[in-house]
Amino acid sequence: MIDANPLLNMSIFGVFVLITLVVVYRVSSIGTATDYFAASGRFSGAQNGIALSGDFLSAASFLGIAGAIAVHGYDGFLYSIGFLVAWLVNLLLIAERLRNTGRFTMGDVLSFRMRQRPVRAAAAVSTLVISFVYMIAQMAGAGGLVALLLDVHGTKGQALVIAGVGLVMVVYVLVGGMKGTTWVQIIKAGMLMLCAALMTLFLLGKFGYSLTSLLQHAAQQNPLDERIFAPGAKYGENELTKLDFVSLSLALVLGVAGLPHVLMRFYTVPNALEARRSVVWATCTMAVFYLCTLVIGYGAGAVNSTETILAAPGGENSAAPLLAFRVGGTVLLGIVAAVAFATILAVVAGLTLTASTSFAHDVYANVIKRGKVDSDAVVRVARLTALVIGAASIAGGILVNGQNIAFLVALAFAFAASANLSTLLFSLFWRRFNTWGTLWGIYGGLGSCLLLVVFSPVVSGSPDSILPDVDFAWFPLSNPGIVSIPISFLCGYIGTLLGGRDQASRDRAAEMEVRSLTGITAS
């Protein structure tokens, strides 16, 4: 247990919120939908890459992974490996072609050579579901962090703070649009990297700058002993847990290329070259960060026993804050608290902007109004949607408060890989792909993933389920990726065959291929 200083923690966080709100207000220049949704494509590859890392390095990376490494050792670090390797899929297959083909959303790409209205509606449904699952994970992180750092232990108090985080996030989106949100991501990424580097240096210094000494102490403090240095501590108990690990790995590696808020960032740069540079910058930045989390995770286990971490409010998610207090006292704890809050705030702001953009651009402008609407009306609808999404994410965060954040984010990755990856790859690389295949792929992958999650141990049937007092689970795996991802590819293939030969789609396929490779006529 730690003697937190709520006033110090809130003061540091308040300063961050005040500074970023001023930045958002000063840089915001929302004249058109292009300004609001894509910042008019004015960010460089380096700027967007750092913002991408800020958007991607969520509470799961900072709190969840550190906690997973502290408690489970090597198996916890597998989250980091999956998150990092996944960016190769974006770099090699998605980033350049997506930037050249779309304008604001993933729906632009999927509907390029398909029937506009049903495909855009399906893309919007997918975006909203994935964004919501990702957002409630961040809100759950806010609740656990508050319980630990601000001495707020009641569920009502945590709910109020989750609501406060949600409200500030909505303000970012309403005032700054993509440009303001991007600068918040850049500032937050810088703070997060600096905080991780300082904690790593302080921690190594505590053990005489000997990594070996740190690891030895981590093994002594953990009931698993030296098993924390080898695979299998968490996912090697039996054949079922090994299969669950394979499923988790598939979701992590393939999910990034389907995350709507990551894909949308490729439209904030002027061309495909800068989109590729964005991925390179993001990958390098995150590689350094995840190496730091390896030290922080094992260090948290070395300084605090596993029992102490699990007994603290927030469970595994409390490992990094507990470490900060033991290494640097209340000041470092306050900084870590502020960075963690900033991480949650910035990521949720990016998700909210993405979800509201998809609804306003894909559903309102192109499905309901059939493209006959002015940009002011689209931006107005996006802002109203942001309010609704913010309220829904607050409610969802309160519901799942206490769950491991990295685990919840892995579910969002499974949804993204299941619903979006197959249709994106088919659209970009398979000429015969048609509207039926797109709809079957999205709804088949999304529906199967949702069904398997609802009837898995995530929701019921175990002590750490969302509903621990009931049991209607029949699917044994915690992550459905190993089943739902192949189902989405299979559904896309079968739907395409059943849809017949769509000549209009095949004609547009040639145009899409030229545009995706060269950027000719790209916005």
Backbone torsions as a table, in degrees:
resi	resn	phi	psi	omega
1	MET	NA	149.1	-177.7
2	ILE	-121.8	153.0	177.5
3	ASP	-94.6	80.8	-175.0
4	ALA	-72.7	154.9	175.3
5	ASN	-111.7	91.7	-174.9
6	PRO	-57.0	-36.9	-178.0
7	LEU	-65.0	-44.1	178.8
8	LEU	-64.2	-46.3	-178.9
9	ASN	-59.4	-47.2	-178.8
10	MET	-68.8	-32.0	179.2
11	SER	-65.4	-45.9	179.7
12	ILE	-63.8	-43.9	178.8
13	PHE	-64.7	-39.6	178.6
14	GLY	-61.3	-39.3	177.8
15	VAL	-62.4	-43.2	178.3
16	PHE	-60.9	-46.6	-179.3
17	VAL	-61.4	-43.6	-179.1
18	LEU	-62.7	-45.9	-179.4
19	ILE	-62.9	-46.2	-177.8
20	THR	-69.0	-33.9	176.4
21	LEU	-64.7	-39.4	176.6
22	VAL	-63.5	-43.8	179.0
23	VAL	-61.7	-45.9	179.9
24	VAL	-58.9	-43.3	-179.0
25	TYR	-66.8	-41.0	-176.5
26	ARG	-70.6	-36.2	-175.9
27	VAL	-89.1	-15.1	-175.6
28	SER	-68.1	130.3	176.0
29	SER	-146.9	73.6	-172.7
30	ILE	-91.8	92.3	178.4
31	GLY	-100.2	-34.2	-177.9
32	THR	-133.2	174.5	176.5
33	ALA	-63.2	-34.8	178.6
34	THR	-63.2	-39.0	176.3
35	ASP	-63.6	-45.9	-174.2
36	TYR	-71.6	-41.7	-173.3
37	PHE	-88.2	-33.0	-172.6
38	ALA	-133.6	12.3	179.9
39	ALA	52.7	28.4	179.4
40	SER	58.1	20.3	177.3
41	GLY	62.9	37.0	-172.8
42	ARG	-100.4	-1.5	-179.1
43	PHE	-85.9	145.9	177.2
44	SER	-78.5	169.4	178.4
45	GLY	-62.1	-39.7	179.4
46	ALA	-65.1	-47.4	179.0
47	GLN	-60.8	-46.3	-177.7
48	ASN	-68.9	-33.2	177.7
49	GLY	-64.4	-43.0	177.0
50	ILE	-65.7	-40.5	176.9
51	ALA	-64.5	-37.8	176.2
52	LEU	-60.1	-44.4	178.0
53	SER	-64.7	-37.6	176.3
54	GLY	-65.1	-36.5	178.4
55	ASP	-71.3	-32.6	-173.1
56	PHE	-90.9	-36.2	-178.9
57	LEU	-76.9	87.4	-172.9
58	SER	-93.7	-170.2	175.8
59	ALA	-61.0	-25.6	177.1
60	ALA	-63.9	-40.6	-179.1
61	SER	-72.0	-42.4	-173.2
62	PHE	-81.6	-42.9	-176.4
63	LEU	-101.9	-48.4	-174.2
64	GLY	-65.9	-47.0	-177.1
65	ILE	-69.6	-41.8	177.6
66	ALA	-58.8	-41.9	178.4
67	GLY	-67.1	-40.4	179.9
68	ALA	-64.5	-38.6	178.2
69	ILE	-68.6	-41.6	-178.9
70	ALA	-61.4	-38.1	-174.7
71	VAL	-91.8	-43.2	-172.4
72	HIS	-108.4	-7.3	177.7
73	GLY	72.6	-131.3	-173.5
74	TYR	-54.9	-39.7	-178.4
75	ASP	-62.5	-29.8	175.7
76	GLY	-69.7	-35.5	179.6
77	PHE	-68.2	-18.4	178.5
78	LEU	-62.2	-27.4	173.6
79	TYR	-59.2	-45.9	-179.8
80	SER	-60.7	-43.9	-179.3
81	ILE	-62.3	-44.4	179.5
82	GLY	-62.8	-44.7	179.6
83	PHE	-60.7	-39.7	-175.0
84	LEU	-76.2	-46.5	-179.6
85	VAL	-61.3	-30.8	-177.6
86	ALA	-58.8	-27.4	-177.5
87	TRP	-69.4	-18.6	175.4
88	LEU	-64.7	-34.5	177.1
89	VAL	-63.0	-43.7	177.7
90	ASN	-63.2	-44.7	-176.1
91	LEU	-64.8	-44.7	-172.2
92	LEU	-85.2	-29.5	-170.2
93	LEU	-119.2	-30.6	-165.2
94	ILE	-110.5	-51.0	-163.9
95	ALA	-53.5	-55.8	-174.9
96	GLU	-65.4	-47.5	-177.4
97	ARG	-65.9	-38.4	179.6
98	LEU	-65.0	-44.4	-179.7
99	ARG	-62.3	-37.3	-178.1
100	ASN	-76.1	-24.8	-171.2
101	THR	-98.2	-35.7	-174.7
102	GLY	-99.3	-176.0	179.9
103	ARG	-128.2	-52.8	-179.2
104	PHE	-125.5	-40.5	-170.2
105	THR	-132.6	170.2	174.3
106	MET	-62.2	-30.9	178.8
107	GLY	-59.9	-29.7	177.2
108	ASP	-61.7	-39.8	-178.7
109	VAL	-72.6	-48.2	-176.1
110	LEU	-65.7	-30.4	-176.8
111	SER	-94.3	2.2	-173.8
112	PHE	-56.2	-42.3	-179.1
113	ARG	-122.3	17.6	179.2
114	MET	-113.5	-180.0	172.3
115	ARG	-70.0	124.1	-167.9
116	GLN	-61.2	-52.8	-167.2
117	ARG	-66.2	-52.1	-179.4
118	PRO	-66.0	-35.4	-178.0
119	VAL	-72.0	-41.9	177.9
120	ARG	-64.3	-39.0	177.7
121	ALA	-62.4	-42.9	179.0
122	ALA	-64.5	-41.9	178.9
123	ALA	-63.0	-38.3	178.8
124	ALA	-67.1	-42.3	177.5
125	VAL	-59.2	-46.2	179.2
126	SER	-60.3	-46.4	-179.4
127	THR	-60.8	-44.3	-178.1
128	LEU	-65.5	-42.0	-179.4
129	VAL	-65.3	-47.9	-178.4
130	ILE	-63.4	-44.7	180.0
131	SER	-62.1	-39.3	-179.3
132	PHE	-65.5	-44.8	180.0
133	VAL	-62.1	-41.8	179.6
134	TYR	-65.8	-40.9	-176.9
135	MET	-66.8	-40.6	-178.1
136	ILE	-67.1	-26.6	174.7
137	ALA	-65.0	-42.7	178.9
138	GLN	-66.2	-40.7	178.8
139	MET	-64.8	-36.6	175.8
140	ALA	-62.1	-38.2	175.8
141	GLY	-62.2	-38.8	178.1
142	ALA	-61.8	-42.7	-179.9
143	GLY	-63.5	-45.8	179.7
144	GLY	-65.1	-38.4	179.9
145	LEU	-66.3	-40.8	179.5
146	VAL	-63.2	-43.0	179.9
147	ALA	-57.8	-37.6	-176.3
148	LEU	-81.7	-41.9	-167.1
149	LEU	-98.4	-26.5	-175.7
150	LEU	-109.8	10.3	178.2
151	ASP	57.5	38.5	177.2
152	VAL	-111.5	104.9	-172.5
153	HIS	-105.2	-20.1	179.7
154	GLY	-77.2	150.7	179.8
155	THR	-63.8	-32.9	179.1
156	LYS	-67.0	-41.4	178.5
157	GLY	-64.3	-42.2	178.1
158	GLN	-65.4	-37.8	178.2
159	ALA	-62.6	-39.0	179.2
160	LEU	-64.5	-39.5	-179.8
161	VAL	-71.1	-38.6	174.9
162	ILE	-58.7	-41.0	177.8
163	ALA	-64.3	-38.8	178.8
164	GLY	-63.9	-43.7	177.0
165	VAL	-59.9	-43.5	179.4
166	GLY	-61.3	-40.0	-179.0
167	LEU	-66.7	-44.0	178.4
168	VAL	-62.8	-39.8	178.1
169	MET	-60.0	-43.1	179.6
170	VAL	-64.1	-37.0	178.6
171	VAL	-61.5	-44.0	176.9
172	TYR	-53.4	-47.5	-174.5
173	VAL	-69.1	-44.4	-176.7
174	LEU	-66.2	-39.3	-174.6
175	VAL	-84.7	-45.7	-168.7
176	GLY	-99.1	-19.1	-175.5
177	GLY	60.0	-154.9	-177.0
178	MET	-67.6	-37.6	-177.8
179	LYS	-65.2	-48.4	179.4
180	GLY	-65.1	-41.7	180.0
181	THR	-63.9	-37.7	178.6
182	THR	-62.5	-42.9	178.7
183	TRP	-66.7	-33.5	174.0
184	VAL	-62.7	-41.6	178.6
185	GLN	-63.4	-40.8	-179.4
186	ILE	-64.8	-46.4	179.2
187	ILE	-61.9	-45.4	-179.2
188	LYS	-63.9	-39.7	178.9
189	ALA	-62.9	-41.4	177.5
190	GLY	-62.2	-44.1	178.0
191	MET	-62.6	-42.9	-177.4
192	LEU	-65.2	-44.2	179.8
193	MET	-64.5	-42.7	179.6
194	LEU	-63.8	-42.6	-179.7
195	CYS	-63.9	-45.0	-179.9
196	ALA	-63.4	-41.0	179.9
197	ALA	-65.8	-42.6	179.8
198	LEU	-65.1	-43.5	178.8
199	MET	-63.0	-37.6	179.0
200	THR	-64.7	-45.1	-179.7
201	LEU	-66.1	-46.3	179.0
202	PHE	-59.7	-40.9	-176.8
203	LEU	-67.6	-46.0	177.8
204	LEU	-62.0	-38.5	177.7
205	GLY	-61.4	-34.7	179.3
206	LYS	-64.1	-26.1	179.8
207	PHE	-110.8	29.9	176.1
208	GLY	66.1	29.8	-177.7
209	TYR	53.2	34.9	177.4
210	SER	-114.6	109.8	178.4
211	LEU	-65.2	-33.5	178.8
212	THR	-61.7	-44.5	179.1
213	SER	-62.5	-42.4	178.6
214	LEU	-59.8	-46.7	-178.3
215	LEU	-66.0	-37.0	178.3
216	GLN	-63.3	-42.5	178.4
217	HIS	-66.4	-36.1	178.2
218	ALA	-62.4	-41.4	179.8
219	ALA	-66.9	-38.0	-179.6
220	GLN	-66.2	-31.9	-176.7
221	GLN	-86.6	-7.8	-174.8
222	ASN	-109.7	133.9	178.5
223	PRO	-58.4	-23.1	-179.9
224	LEU	-76.6	-12.7	-178.9
225	ASP	55.8	-132.7	-174.5
226	GLU	-75.3	-3.3	175.5
227	ARG	-65.3	-18.4	-179.8
228	ILE	-69.7	-10.9	179.2
229	PHE	-95.7	-1.0	-177.2
230	ALA	-126.5	155.2	177.4
231	PRO	-63.4	150.3	170.7
232	GLY	110.2	-6.6	-178.0
233	ALA	-62.3	-36.5	179.7
234	LYS	-107.5	-40.0	-173.3
235	TYR	-107.0	12.2	-178.4
236	GLY	-115.5	14.9	-176.1
237	GLU	-65.9	-41.3	-178.8
238	ASN	-154.0	-178.5	-176.8
239	GLU	-64.6	-32.0	-179.1
240	LEU	-68.2	-43.8	179.3
241	THR	-67.9	-33.1	175.8
242	LYS	-64.9	-41.1	177.3
243	LEU	-65.5	-37.2	177.5
244	ASP	-62.7	-36.4	178.2
245	PHE	-67.0	-42.2	176.6
246	VAL	-60.0	-41.4	178.9
247	SER	-63.7	-43.6	177.3
248	LEU	-60.9	-44.2	-178.9
249	SER	-61.3	-44.3	177.7
250	LEU	-59.2	-43.3	-179.4
251	ALA	-64.0	-42.9	-177.7
252	LEU	-68.0	-45.6	-175.0
253	VAL	-71.7	-37.5	-176.4
254	LEU	-95.2	-13.3	-173.6
255	GLY	-74.7	-33.3	-175.8
256	VAL	-59.0	-39.8	-178.1
257	ALA	-68.7	-8.0	178.0
258	GLY	-114.7	1.3	-179.5
259	LEU	-73.5	119.3	-175.0
260	PRO	-59.9	-39.1	-176.2
261	HIS	-73.3	-22.8	173.5
262	VAL	-77.5	-45.4	-179.6
263	LEU	-61.5	-37.6	-177.5
264	MET	-64.9	-26.2	-178.3
265	ARG	-67.8	-21.1	-179.7
266	PHE	-71.2	-12.1	177.5
267	TYR	-88.5	-3.8	-179.5
268	THR	-89.9	1.3	177.5
269	VAL	-110.4	157.3	-172.2
270	PRO	-74.7	-23.4	-176.1
271	ASN	-156.5	177.1	-176.1
272	ALA	-67.1	-32.9	178.8
273	LEU	-60.0	-45.7	178.8
274	GLU	-67.8	-29.1	175.7
275	ALA	-64.1	-43.8	176.9
276	ARG	-63.8	-42.7	178.3
277	ARG	-61.7	-34.6	177.2
278	SER	-57.5	-45.9	-178.1
279	VAL	-65.5	-40.4	179.6
280	VAL	-63.4	-46.5	178.8
281	TRP	-62.1	-44.3	-179.2
282	ALA	-62.7	-43.3	-177.8
283	THR	-64.6	-44.5	-179.9
284	CYS	-64.6	-42.9	179.3
285	THR	-61.1	-44.2	-177.3
286	MET	-73.2	-29.3	177.0
287	ALA	-62.1	-44.2	177.2
288	VAL	-62.4	-43.5	-178.3
289	PHE	-62.9	-45.0	-176.9
290	TYR	-68.9	-29.0	172.7
291	LEU	-65.3	-38.3	176.6
292	CYS	-65.3	-39.3	-179.5
293	THR	-65.6	-27.8	176.5
294	LEU	-62.7	-45.5	178.2
295	VAL	-68.1	-43.3	-178.6
296	ILE	-63.5	-42.4	-179.0
297	GLY	-63.0	-52.4	178.7
298	TYR	-65.9	-35.0	178.6
299	GLY	-64.6	-39.1	177.6
300	ALA	-62.4	-37.3	177.1
301	GLY	-71.6	-28.6	179.6
302	ALA	-76.1	-36.9	-176.9
303	VAL	-83.7	-37.5	178.8
304	ASN	-119.1	136.5	179.1
305	SER	-67.4	159.3	178.3
306	THR	-58.2	-39.7	179.7
307	GLU	-62.7	-39.7	179.0
308	THR	-63.5	-43.2	-179.1
309	ILE	-64.5	-47.5	-177.1
310	LEU	-68.8	-27.9	-179.2
311	ALA	-80.3	-18.5	-178.3
312	ALA	-72.6	151.2	174.6
313	PRO	-57.8	129.0	-175.9
314	GLY	99.9	-12.3	176.4
315	GLY	58.6	-130.7	-178.0
316	GLU	-55.9	-34.2	-177.2
317	ASN	-65.1	-12.3	-177.7
318	SER	-89.7	-1.6	-174.0
319	ALA	-59.9	-49.3	-177.9
320	ALA	-65.6	-45.8	176.7
321	PRO	-62.4	-39.7	176.8
322	LEU	-60.6	-40.7	178.3
323	LEU	-63.8	-44.4	-179.2
324	ALA	-58.5	-41.0	-179.9
325	PHE	-66.5	-42.1	-178.7
326	ARG	-69.3	-32.0	-175.9
327	VAL	-88.0	-43.4	-172.5
328	GLY	-123.7	6.4	177.3
329	GLY	74.0	-161.9	-174.0
330	THR	-67.3	-28.2	-178.9
331	VAL	-68.2	-51.0	178.7
332	LEU	-64.3	-36.2	176.3
333	LEU	-61.7	-41.4	177.4
334	GLY	-62.9	-39.6	178.6
335	ILE	-66.1	-44.5	178.5
336	VAL	-62.2	-39.9	177.7
337	ALA	-60.1	-46.2	-179.1
338	ALA	-63.7	-42.7	-179.7
339	VAL	-65.4	-40.8	179.6
340	ALA	-65.1	-43.4	176.3
341	PHE	-62.4	-43.0	179.3
342	ALA	-61.6	-38.9	177.9
343	THR	-60.0	-49.5	179.9
344	ILE	-61.6	-46.0	-176.7
345	LEU	-61.4	-47.1	-175.6
346	ALA	-68.7	-42.1	-178.9
347	VAL	-65.5	-43.7	-179.4
348	VAL	-66.4	-34.6	176.3
349	ALA	-62.2	-43.4	177.8
350	GLY	-63.8	-40.2	178.5
351	LEU	-65.7	-41.8	179.7
352	THR	-62.9	-42.9	178.5
353	LEU	-62.2	-42.2	-180.0
354	THR	-63.7	-47.3	-178.7
355	ALA	-64.5	-43.0	180.0
356	SER	-68.5	-34.8	176.6
357	THR	-63.6	-44.8	-179.3
358	SER	-61.3	-43.2	179.9
359	PHE	-66.8	-45.8	-176.3
360	ALA	-68.1	-44.6	-175.1
361	HIS	-79.4	-46.3	-175.8
362	ASP	-81.8	-49.0	-174.5
363	VAL	-82.8	-56.3	-174.4
364	TYR	-69.0	-53.8	-173.3
365	ALA	-72.4	-40.1	-171.3
366	ASN	-105.1	-26.3	178.4
367	VAL	-93.1	-51.6	-177.3
368	ILE	-77.3	-50.3	-176.4
369	LYS	-91.8	-2.7	178.9
370	ARG	53.1	35.7	177.0
371	GLY	83.5	-2.5	-177.7
372	LYS	-99.7	73.9	-178.1
373	VAL	-155.6	147.0	-179.5
374	ASP	-85.6	159.3	-173.8
375	SER	-65.2	-31.0	179.3
376	ASP	-61.2	-41.5	179.6
377	ALA	-66.3	-37.9	179.5
378	VAL	-65.4	-43.9	178.5
379	VAL	-63.9	-39.0	179.1
380	ARG	-62.7	-42.9	177.8
381	VAL	-65.6	-38.8	178.4
382	ALA	-61.0	-40.5	179.8
383	ARG	-67.2	-41.4	177.5
384	LEU	-64.1	-39.7	178.2
385	THR	-63.7	-37.1	178.7
386	ALA	-60.0	-37.9	178.1
387	LEU	-63.5	-44.6	-179.6
388	VAL	-64.8	-45.3	-178.9
389	ILE	-64.3	-39.5	177.3
390	GLY	-59.5	-43.9	178.9
391	ALA	-64.1	-42.1	-179.8
392	ALA	-65.2	-39.9	-179.1
393	SER	-68.8	-34.5	176.1
394	ILE	-62.4	-46.0	179.1
395	ALA	-62.6	-43.6	179.2
396	GLY	-65.3	-39.7	178.6
397	GLY	-62.6	-37.9	177.3
398	ILE	-65.3	-37.3	-178.0
399	LEU	-66.0	-41.0	-175.2
400	VAL	-101.1	12.9	-179.4
401	ASN	-55.7	128.1	179.7
402	GLY	107.9	-16.1	178.1
403	GLN	-74.6	155.6	176.3
404	ASN	-66.8	128.5	-171.9
405	ILE	-69.9	-43.7	-179.7
406	ALA	-59.5	-37.3	179.3
407	PHE	-65.6	-44.5	179.8
408	LEU	-64.4	-39.3	178.4
409	VAL	-65.1	-36.0	177.4
410	ALA	-60.3	-33.2	175.4
411	LEU	-65.5	-40.2	177.2
412	ALA	-61.6	-37.6	177.3
413	PHE	-64.1	-39.0	178.2
414	ALA	-63.4	-42.0	176.8
415	PHE	-62.2	-43.4	-178.1
416	ALA	-64.6	-45.9	179.9
417	ALA	-66.0	-36.4	-177.4
418	SER	-72.6	-42.0	-173.3
419	ALA	-87.7	-36.1	-166.7
420	ASN	-109.7	-36.5	-171.1
421	LEU	-62.1	-47.0	-177.0
422	SER	-61.5	-44.4	-177.6
423	THR	-69.6	-35.4	176.7
424	LEU	-64.9	-47.6	-179.0
425	LEU	-66.2	-43.1	177.0
426	PHE	-61.3	-43.1	-179.0
427	SER	-62.8	-40.1	-175.5
428	LEU	-81.9	-25.9	-170.5
429	PHE	-124.8	-7.8	-176.8
430	TRP	-120.0	112.0	-174.8
431	ARG	-66.5	-31.8	-176.6
432	ARG	-76.9	-15.5	-177.9
433	PHE	-53.5	138.2	-175.2
434	ASN	-136.4	-173.4	-175.8
435	THR	-62.4	-44.6	178.6
436	TRP	-58.4	-43.8	179.1
437	GLY	-62.1	-39.9	178.7
438	THR	-62.0	-48.0	-178.3
439	LEU	-66.5	-43.1	178.3
440	TRP	-62.8	-42.0	-178.8
441	GLY	-63.8	-46.5	-178.0
442	ILE	-67.9	-55.2	-175.4
443	TYR	-70.7	-34.2	177.5
444	GLY	-65.4	-46.7	179.1
445	GLY	-67.5	-44.9	-178.8
446	LEU	-66.3	-44.8	-178.9
447	GLY	-65.3	-43.1	-180.0
448	SER	-65.9	-40.0	179.3
449	CYS	-63.9	-45.5	-179.9
450	LEU	-63.0	-43.2	-179.8
451	LEU	-61.7	-45.9	-177.5
452	LEU	-68.5	-34.9	177.6
453	VAL	-67.2	-44.1	-178.7
454	VAL	-59.9	-38.3	-177.6
455	PHE	-102.5	31.6	178.1
456	SER	-113.9	172.8	177.5
457	PRO	-63.4	-10.7	177.5
458	VAL	-62.0	-41.2	-174.4
459	VAL	-93.1	-40.7	-176.6
460	SER	-149.6	166.4	170.3
461	GLY	96.4	-6.0	178.2
462	SER	-142.8	161.4	-176.5
463	PRO	-60.6	-29.1	-179.4
464	ASP	-100.2	18.7	176.2
465	SER	-74.5	163.9	175.5
466	ILE	-63.9	-37.7	176.0
467	LEU	-118.3	81.9	-172.0
468	PRO	-71.9	-17.8	-174.5
469	ASP	-87.3	-5.1	178.6
470	VAL	-125.2	164.2	-178.7
471	ASP	-144.7	101.5	173.3
472	PHE	-127.7	25.0	-179.0
473	ALA	-82.5	130.5	172.9
474	TRP	-125.3	-15.4	175.7
475	PHE	-90.4	122.2	-168.4
476	PRO	-78.5	-19.2	-173.7
477	LEU	-89.8	146.0	177.9
478	SER	-78.4	-29.5	177.1
479	ASN	-117.9	124.8	-172.4
480	PRO	-87.5	5.7	-170.9
481	GLY	-54.5	-38.1	-176.5
482	ILE	-64.9	-21.0	178.2
483	VAL	-102.6	-48.1	-172.3
484	SER	-72.6	-31.9	-180.0
485	ILE	-67.4	-49.7	174.8
486	PRO	-60.8	-34.9	178.2
487	ILE	-60.3	-40.3	-179.0
488	SER	-65.1	-41.5	177.5
489	PHE	-66.1	-41.8	179.5
490	LEU	-64.6	-42.8	178.7
491	CYS	-63.3	-41.1	177.8
492	GLY	-62.2	-39.2	179.8
493	TYR	-69.1	-48.3	-179.2
494	ILE	-64.4	-42.9	178.7
495	GLY	-60.0	-38.3	178.1
496	THR	-64.1	-42.9	178.9
497	LEU	-65.4	-41.2	179.5
498	LEU	-69.6	-28.0	-179.6
499	GLY	-74.8	-9.4	179.5
500	GLY	75.2	-171.2	-179.0
501	ARG	-89.5	109.8	179.5
502	ASP	-93.4	99.5	-174.5
503	GLN	-64.2	-37.4	-179.9
504	ALA	-62.7	-39.9	178.8
505	SER	-66.3	-39.8	179.7
506	ARG	-67.2	-36.2	178.1
507	ASP	-65.5	-40.5	179.8
508	ARG	-73.7	-19.7	-179.0
509	ALA	-62.8	-39.5	178.9
510	ALA	-64.6	-43.1	177.9
511	GLU	-62.9	-40.9	179.9
512	MET	-65.0	-39.1	-179.8
513	GLU	-64.2	-44.9	179.2
514	VAL	-63.2	-44.9	-178.2
515	ARG	-65.8	-41.4	-177.6
516	SER	-67.4	-29.8	-178.2
517	LEU	-87.7	-32.2	-173.3
518	THR	-108.4	-25.1	-176.4
519	GLY	82.3	7.3	178.5
520	ILE	-62.9	130.0	-179.1
521	THR	67.2	9.4	176.1
522	ALA	-69.4	147.3	-178.1
523	SER	-70.9	NA	NA
